[in-house]
Amino acid sequence: GEDVEQSLFLSVREGDSSVINCTYTDSSSTYLYWYKQEPGAGLQLLTYIFSNMDMKQDQRLTVLLNKKDKHLSLRIADTQTGDSAIYFCAEKTRDSSYKLIFGSGTRLLVRP
Amino acid sequence: KAGVTQTPRYLIKTRGQQVTLSCSPISGHRSVSWYQQTPGQGLQFLFEYFSETQRNKGNFPGRFSGRQFSNSRSEMNVSTLELGDSALYLCASSLGVGSMNTEAFFGQGTRLTVV
């Protein structure tokens, strides 16, 4: 079945690292994504990882994928107040269509 | 390069009415997907259109429908509106085919309020 779960809330101090976690159930997923949503806005694609990779780094963002445990994480280094937002992980189904299954989102609060 | 454009940004409708939302994808993208976002249910997939054909559909009643035009622009329609249809409706644009079909870009959304 298709299900993606995330913790609801994370609070960190400015300058610290943030780690947002996600678990998924569909082992046939091809790509896994992280999106950011600020208040009143749409979804901004941050990064994604192919299911046969273990890690991907993109500037301050590091994605780790543990396929055995179906666990995905997003690490944000040197977290800034502008990083405060809701972060969604999502998996893409294996079929040819572009359908994303989203988690419920993690609200990240960065304290000055 | 222009992003994904959704119109209108905000809508207020009365129960029982119908509404049409529009989405213009990124130039060159042939796939448009629609999602409903509510506080209770989160982000849920409505349907995806590719080359004017519906390629996938989520678990929504038949009151929700869509279409795609030859220029890849898409519309979704909700008939006989209910209070529970109040939501942010997001569309996503992607290439639709090929090995580069790995990213979907979202518009700002249309905020629909049903009163």
Interface residues (C-beta under 8 A of the other chain):
Chain A: Y31 Y33 Y35 A41 G42 L43 Q44 L45 Y48 F50 F88 A90 D95 S96 S97 Y98 K99 L100 I101 F102 G103 S104 G105
Chain B: V4 Q6 S31 S33 Y35 G42 L43 Q44 F45 E48 F50 R55 N56 G58 L90 A92 S94 G96 V97 N101 T102 E103 A104 F105 F106 G107 Q108 G109
